[in-house]
Amino acid sequence: MMIADLPFLGVGLNYEPPMHDQYLAHYDEIDYLELPTDAFLLRMQWDDEDGRTAWRDRAVEIAGAFPVVAHGIRMGLADAAPYRTSYLDRLEPFLDLIDPVWFSDHLDQGSVSDGAQRTELMHGIPIAFTAEQAQAVRCNMQTVTDRVRRPLLVENTWYDYMIKIPGAMDEPEFVRQVLDGTDHGLLLDLTNTWINAQNYGFDVDAWLAAAPLDRVVELHVAGGELRTRGPKAGTWHDSHSRPVPEQVWALVADVVAAAPVRAITLEWSNDVPPMPELLGHLSRARQLLHASPFYQNKHVAAPEGISHVTPGNAVRHR
Ligand SMILES: [Fe+2]
């Protein structure tokens, strides 16, 4: 499917294992779930070692009850060639298992190679915004989608440090170069952009005005924390642990007015509030999305089997 033809999903949450049953209990208030690809890959590997299928069963149950998208952190889309296709040997069967509407990962580097040996990094690291780096990302995205024939989105990151190289371009131009001429979409994390703007003192409105908003498919919103101690005191950390800042909600309103946003994911993974509070924040995102001139109230068809997997044998009604 072409990126421009991707369906409108509505508003969703990132999947947190302790809340599994609560998602199912509130399925009619959550339009879709974003499954953490690498958390599932790791736990399904443990399952295999222990001769169990617990995490596979969880993934199948959620994907049977909700439209899902898959969101990774280990794809290493900015890695140097050759791309480590061994990752795709694990990714592809997982995506086949849950059949996501799209899958996504970040504009960062996940491994380093000296040509002979490759070292996996613990976390994705920031990249330089150069033409050569943009070309490497484009090449890797092509390798990934040649193998995994599903729609791919790339996400802008927040960064705790920047790699400054003379002649490098600004981030919006870099994102544009990554996507130009491809059929890949942008997962725009507005909290990441806002936090970077606070920490590095750039104008977030100018950033958005220069970004390829026409390529946005999904938005991420989350709440970070202002550090009060240590060498980074006074800077923001994207902790996914607080309500979305008012300034970020204002950016959501701006972007949905200008871009064909198909989905807004509220990311909350630490200090997650009770479900009613979470759903309150989600309904705020829904109001903003529904006000978009691009929004089509046309949901993805409910997966088969919902009546068998939701508590109380509820029947999906939208
Ligand atoms: Fe994000």
Residues whose N, C-alpha, C, O or C-beta is under 5 A from the ligand:
A	BS01	LIG	D189 H220
